[in-house]
Amino acid sequence: MTAPPASWGSEILPIPIALTDLFHIQQRKITMKFETQCLHAGYSPKNGEPRVQPIVQSTTYTYDSAESIGKLFDLQEAGFFYTRLANPTTNAAEEKLAALEGGVAALCTASGQAATFYALMNLVESGDHFISTTNIYGGTYNLFAHTFRKMGVEVTFVNQDDNLDELRKAIRPNTKAVFGETISNPTLRVLDIEKFAALAQAANAPLIIDNTFATPYFCRPFKYGANIVVHSTSKYLDGHAVALGGAIIDGGNFNWEQEKFRQFSQPDITYHGLVYTRTFGKAAYAVKARVQLMRDLGATPAPQNSFLLNLGMETLPLRMKQHYANAQAVAE
């Protein structure tokens, strides 16, 4: 992995979806350089507004009528209605993360562990199966090997250096995801993302990549076939060890309109029969994670932490260039 060229920008295709404001779905093509995105993506102040996204330290928001609030909770209208699901300060961080990774939408969580848990739980239920490399963070290994098993979800751990034919032997009819880390924590093994994308395609399942160590400065997994990216933002994205946090970024490049993932294409009774793929198109995965899992489990980042994350991402290019130079010096 090498440092990206200075002109490396994010290209996000327009998506004809409703409620884009509420769910922070990227609709416009962003042509800013990566360094500029780190400073300005996610928040565009209007004339006379604060230069920096303010910390909106409020759990609730005021509206003129109960009818308006009802439409917000039923996902029929855009707006902020409860900070567990959406907050302006967190929104700025989410839009910036989606822009930096080149995804269609992002969801911030209270920790990286929560992000990994939500990323899988958005796909699996009791009786399902997924595949993971063995070279992953110890907390993630325990989550997969023990906690998910208690929920009736099985994992098969594979050697990431095996050839594709060998890896395919782990696929089952009920395989719902493939998981790996760009650079493993703490063993620093680099993943062949394209090989694992081919494995995921053979399983007809999305590829989830933990991009914590590389960050989008060094690697953007969607370019190599990944479908979902997760981060522990507490590491390099924060950069100052001051705020726990996590994030899920939806690549918008997986077909959820199939029987294997009917939770996206069939009516959700908890939202009066709303169908995620029909209403939110390419961002169906990200919206479902927000309005189901965050609603029910509530691992929401504090607005103060989202503010600190935003601040940390502003210096991401400077810090990663220095990490790169340090690593090169040690290697030599």
QUIMO-V921246 format. One record per pair of residues at least 12 apart in sequence whose ideal C-beta (glycine too) atoms are under 6 Angstrom apart, sorted by the first residue. I is the first residue (numbers start at 1). J is the second residue. D is the distance in Angstrom with one decimal. If there is no record, write none. Layout:
i/j/d
I/J/D
I/J/D
This chain:
i/j/d
1/218/4.9
1/219/5.7
3/324/5.5
8/34/5.2
9/31/5.5
9/32/5.9
9/33/5.7
10/30/5.0
10/99/4.9
10/102/4.9
12/26/4.3
12/29/6.0
12/30/5.8
14/27/5.6
15/27/5.9
15/281/5.6
15/282/5.2
17/280/5.2
17/281/4.4
18/279/5.9
19/78/5.2
21/78/4.1
22/78/4.1
23/287/5.1
24/91/5.3
24/94/5.0
24/95/5.2
24/105/6.0
25/104/5.8
25/105/4.7
25/283/4.5
26/98/5.3
26/104/5.4
30/99/5.4
35/317/4.7
37/99/5.2
37/100/5.8
38/313/5.4
38/314/5.6
38/316/5.1
38/317/5.9
39/314/5.4
41/96/4.5
41/99/4.0
42/92/4.2
42/95/3.7
42/96/3.4
43/92/4.3
53/89/5.9
53/92/4.2
55/89/5.4
55/303/5.2
55/304/5.9
55/307/4.7
56/87/5.8
56/88/4.5
56/89/4.9
56/303/5.6
57/303/5.4
59/83/4.9
61/80/4.9
75/271/5.8
84/298/5.5
84/300/4.8
85/294/5.8
87/303/5.4
89/303/4.2
89/306/4.7
89/307/5.4
90/108/5.2
90/301/5.8
90/306/4.1
92/310/5.7
93/108/5.6
93/306/4.6
93/309/5.0
93/310/4.9
94/106/4.2
94/108/5.4
96/313/5.9
97/247/5.2
97/249/5.8
98/249/5.8
100/216/4.3
101/216/4.8
101/220/5.7
101/229/5.4
101/249/4.5
102/220/5.3
102/222/5.2
103/249/4.0
103/250/5.4
103/251/5.1
104/250/5.5
104/252/3.4
104/282/5.2
104/283/4.9
105/250/4.9
105/283/4.4
105/286/3.8
106/247/5.7
106/249/4.6
107/248/4.8
107/286/5.8
107/289/5.3
107/290/5.2
108/247/5.2
108/301/4.9
109/246/4.1
109/299/5.0
110/299/4.3
110/301/5.2
111/244/4.9
111/246/5.0
112/232/2.4
112/246/4.0
113/139/5.6
114/246/5.3
114/299/3.7
115/230/4.6
115/246/3.1
115/247/5.7
115/248/5.1
116/140/5.6
116/230/5.4
118/289/5.4
118/293/4.9
119/208/5.4
119/228/5.8
119/230/5.1
119/248/5.2
121/293/6.0
122/289/4.6
123/176/4.7
123/177/5.3
124/153/4.9
124/176/4.9
126/152/3.3
127/152/5.9
128/153/5.3
128/174/5.2
128/176/4.8
129/154/4.7
129/172/4.9
129/174/4.9
129/175/5.0
130/155/5.7
130/176/5.5
130/177/4.2
131/156/5.2
131/170/5.0
131/178/4.8
132/144/5.6
132/155/5.5
132/157/5.7
132/179/4.2
133/160/4.2
133/180/4.4
134/157/4.7
135/160/5.8
135/184/3.8
135/187/5.4
135/189/4.4
136/181/5.4
137/185/4.3
156/170/4.4
158/170/5.3
160/191/5.8
164/195/5.8
164/198/5.8
167/199/4.9
168/202/5.5
171/203/4.5
175/203/4.5
175/205/5.4
176/205/5.5
177/205/5.2
177/206/5.7
177/208/5.6
178/196/5.8
178/199/5.5
178/200/4.2
178/205/5.9
178/207/5.0
179/208/4.7
180/196/5.2
181/210/4.3
182/209/5.9
182/211/4.8
182/214/4.2
182/219/5.3
183/213/3.9
183/214/5.3
193/221/5.5
193/224/4.0
194/224/5.1
194/225/5.7
197/225/2.7
206/227/3.8
206/228/5.6
206/254/4.7
207/226/4.8
207/227/5.3
208/228/4.5
209/221/4.1
209/226/4.3
209/229/5.4
210/230/5.1
211/229/5.0
211/231/6.0
212/231/5.1
212/232/4.7
212/235/5.3
215/236/4.9
217/316/5.8
217/320/4.3
222/251/4.4
227/251/5.0
227/253/5.8
227/254/4.2
229/249/4.4
230/248/5.4
231/247/4.6
232/246/5.6
233/245/3.9
233/246/5.9
233/247/5.5
233/309/5.3
237/313/5.7
238/309/5.7
238/312/4.3
239/312/4.2
239/319/5.3
240/312/5.8
242/308/5.5
243/305/4.1
243/308/4.1
243/309/5.9
245/301/5.3
245/305/5.4
245/309/5.4
250/283/5.9
250/285/4.8
250/286/3.7
252/282/3.5
256/277/5.2
256/284/5.2
257/277/5.4
264/276/4.8
264/277/5.2
264/284/4.9
265/277/4.7
276/288/5.0
